[in-house]
Amino acid sequence: MILQTAEFRKIKEKHAKEMLEFLIPNTKEFDILCSTDEITFNPKLPEHITSGFGEVLVFTIANYTLSTAKTVDDKLTFEAGFGEENIGSVVSVPLGAIIQITEEETPLFVNVAATLPTPEPEKPKNPFELNPRNKKLMN
């Protein structure tokens, strides 16, 4: 299926980056829905906070969080506070893990590929191609 190809995923990541780079300076608030298994927090959040996370998280990017939001390479990063203690952490979300971007509950971006498992790299049909020393014999 085309959704599972690396090329399709790269197109969706590029589209997500372009959408975020447009939204960050041009809106007051937007939400991202993303797959939790690829998100990182620096510093790490305590277990009593992360234990409440499901398979997907919604982040509202507004106010201070919006002022710190930026795309860096293939990630969206921003600072946010978590829990009753408002524990600060820098959140890093790979663009490929963003499932949806919304503004006022209106979907602006949807990435159905983010919900699918990452495909394994294609193996060569000829096992001799795996050894780099055999490449000169193959040509």
Phi, psi and omega in degrees: 000140184300328181299335184266002180279150179298324181296317178297317179298320178296320178298316180293323177296318179297317179297317178300316180298315179298319180296315180295318180294336174280315185291318187306311180274351190246003180222163180266340183194141171207164180243147170237138174252124184218157178286128188285334188295344180253358181282139175241151179235132180228110002287163178301146179274150179295154182304322183295343176267310184292336180294340178274355180284139174265200179289335177229151178233148172249126175247131172267119181262101183206166175052232182300319180301317178296322181293340180259354185288137176199157173264133178230114184054245183252031182223153167258128177238148177196159176262141179210159176253143185231144175075177179298331181280352183054051181291120182281142178204148173271121182264135178235116183244117174300138182303326179290346179268355179280119181272320184206147172238129181230155171228123183051045178066011177260121179295128177254335183210134176227132179237092181292338179292336181293340181268354181262153177296148178291129182291148175287147177299143182291132180272146178295148179290332180257116183298338179291339179290344180291331180271119182299333180290340180277347184302321181291336178279336185279335184274000000 
